[in-house]
């Protein structure tokens, strides 16, 4: 079983998925409302009804544009997207890209639970934690 993060946007899903692909690599798949024959507002026909970034290393995120006829309050339901990498180098490389235009909540640095840990809110308002994966041990 795998958990997949699904992000909601209002007209920014295409841009966000392209940005995340530039950070994590992989392939972007986009299905517009027009492609799916689900257009309810002509001005939203090219917005994303379903999209994802899927990378060979297992990273996957899905997203869509919430149509204007549906209530949408960004940030109302708080969540974090957590990405645990195998090495500090991999964590740092992704942090460097993801932090472009972001607000840093916790700078990338060693922590008591990980050799490298950081938290940020990206330029789309999504909260991320990046860290080096470690086995849990009770102190």
Secondary structure as UniProt FT lines:
FT   STRAND          5..9
FT   HELIX           13..24
FT   STRAND          27..32
FT   TURN            33..37
FT   HELIX           42..44
FT   TURN            45..46
FT   STRAND          48..54
FT   TURN            56..57
FT   STRAND          60..65
FT   TURN            68..69
FT   TURN            74..75
FT   STRAND          81..85
FT   HELIX           88..98
FT   TURN            99..101
FT   STRAND          103..111
FT   TURN            112..113
FT   STRAND          114..121
FT   TURN            123..124
FT   STRAND          127..132
//
